[in-house]
Amino acid sequence: MKTVRVAAAIIKDNNRIFATQRGYGEFKDGWEFPGGKIEENETPREALVREIKEELDIIIIVEKLIDIVEYDYPNFHLTMHCYLCTIVAGDLVLKEHKAARWITKEQLGSVEWLPADLELIEKIEEII
């Protein structure tokens, strides 16, 4: 089974985190933390800064590593490096996602998270 390495941003603003809804592909309509694939010769942090700029047109500071999620989807194994992040410049623009919203701790269960992202929810509840 092939392994896909990605980095995900848990973007925090006050007591909310930013969630995005996929608008394409096998997991269309599922909710996730934004991010993307880690390219060869790239660290997870570098990938995250690049992907967030490409997908959301913002600049982030990548703070601390929250978790590395290992999850087996039917067709691949996912290794997801998840970082707490803060927006430092730009206005959020959805370039690849169908929808997005700021979610409070109480609202974490209100969206249909993708399975790998769902594994992070307990840790995020401790942060926000």
N, C-alpha and C positions, 0 to 999 in steps of 0.2 A: 504494500500500500504506500502510495506516495505521501510525503509530508509537505504541507504548506505552512510556511513561516510568515506570520503577520504581526503587526504592532497595532494596538488599539489605544485610543485616547479616552480617558475618563475626564472630560472637560468639566471643571467645577466652577461655578459662579455663585457666591454666597452659599445657600443651602440647596442648590440644585445641580443636577448633572445634565449634560446634553446627550440626547439619544437620537439616532437617525433610522429611518425606515428605508430598506433597500427597494430600489425601483426597477431592478433587472435581475436576470439570472435565476439559478436554481432556488435561491432563497428569497425571491421577490416577496415583498410585503412584510418580511420579518424585521424586527427591531434589533439594532446592534449599536455598539459603540464605534464611532468612526475610526478609520485607519486603513491599512492596506498591507500588501505584500512587502516583505523585506527583500530588497534586491541584493544580488551578489556584491560583495565589497561594501556593504552598508550595515551600520549597527541598527538595532531596533529603534533607538532614539532618533537617529538620522532619518530612517524610513518614516517614522511618525511625523516629524516636522514636514518632510516633503509631501507625504500623502495628504495631510490636513490642509496644506497650502493648495494642493491640486483639487481636492474635493470640496473644500469649504471656503477657500480664499481668505484664510486667516493665518496669522503667525501665532504659534503657541510656545510656551516654555514647558518642556518636559521635566516634570518634577520627579517624584519617587515611583519606583516600580511597585505596583500593588500585588501583582500575581503573574505567574506564567501558567496559562490554562493549557492543558493537554486534553484534546477531545477527538474521539473517533467518529467522524461522519461516515456514511455508507461507502463513499468513494475515495476518501482521503483522511489522513490524520492531520489535525490542526494543532500547531503550536502558536499560541497567541500571547505575546508580551503586552501586558496591560499597565499603562502608566497614568498617574494622576497628572493632569495638565491644566494650564491657565492660558487664557487668550491674552496676548499682549498688543496685538494690532490687527486691524481689518474689521470688516463687517461680514458676518456670516452669510454666505451665498451657497445654496444647495446646487452643486453642479452635477452630482451623480445620484443623489438620493431623492426619493419620492416625497418624503416628509421628514420633519424633525420637530423636536420639542424639548423644552427644559422641564425636567422632572424632579419633583421633591421626593424625599424619602418615603412619604406616604403614598406616592403615585408609582413607585417602582413596579408594582404588580399590575399596573393598568395597561401595559402594552405586551404584545406577544414577542418576547425575546427569542432570538435564535438560541439553540441549545448551549453552545459554547459560552455565549454572553450571559446566559442565565446563571452559570456557575459563579459569576462574579458578584451577583446581587447581594449576598450576605456580607461580603467584604465592603461593598459600597455603602451599605446601610450603616456601617461603623464610621464611615468617613463623612457622610453628609448629615 
